[in-house]
Amino acid sequence: MKNSLTVYVLSDSIGETGELLARAALSQFNSVKYHVRRFPFITEEEQIIEVFNEARKEPSVIIFTIVIERLKKFIEDLGREYNIPTVDLMTPALDAMSSVLQFQPKRESGLIRKLDENYFRKVEAVEFAVKYDDGKDPRGIMKSNIVLVGISRTSKTPLSMYLAHKNYKVANVPLVPEVPPPKELFQKDSRRVIGLVANPIKLNEIRQERLKSLGLDNNANYANIDRINMELEYSKEIMKKIGCLVIDVSHKAIEETAGIIIDHLKENFGDKVFD
């Protein structure tokens, strides 16, 4: 009876799943000295040969989470040649799912890593939108992929959050006649600045509802139609100076406006839209 074992974990990603399973299984064997050695990002046969040359020197087991058929078969063939047990963690799960779904898996390495990277980019974009919402910090203008400008209640914040979930870093800046716009607005590439306007009557309705929700008098200047028209004219002057795309959001859903913005960016920047 052997009282030591080395488990080699091979993965085309980071190998956490294989290592967790190896340690869970090893915990069932009391008084056994063991080592778990993880080898992530396996993409070539030469890497696998190096692992087996180490593994053949000691009592060992190979656990792998590799989906590329060629590499999977290579591991199994070497395992038989060197008389080292190999454990394929992915194939049974893939086969079971494939039998139900009635189509074959991609067998493309690194997909979960790509999903993780996409998730963290999205989180970063959402945090960015919160940090640079409503002109809180003009420094966000130069760091952003998109800058939204417009007067109050032109959907800047909800649009920022929607675009953030598409991985875009968005800063939004309110345009108020009494407050000079930040100089950074005129330094930013105008193709990345988007002006938002809306029908004054629509804005009047929205602002009145906003005042009601706050328990305030809906006759306040904020919801006055003349005031709204003045703000809109001011905002259009600023947008003209910037030379940016202007979108009327009066009768558009957030998704529709976002689609226009994304198409505009792709048309102007192509693959460099997130740079």
Secondary structure, DSSP 8 states (H G I E B T S, - for coil): ---EEEEEEEESS--HHHHHHHHHHHTTSTT-EEEEEEE----SHHHHHHHHHHHTTSSEEEEEE---HHHHHHHHHHHHHHT--EEESHHHHHHHHHHHHTS-----TTHHHHHHHHHHHHHHHHHHHHHTGGGS-THHHHH-SEEEEESTTSSHHHHHHHHHTTT--EEEEE-BTTB---THHHHS-GGGEEEEE--HHHHHHHHHHHHHHTT--TTSGGG-HHHHHHHHHHHHHHHHHHT-EEEE-TT--HHHHHHHHHHHHHHHHGGGTT-
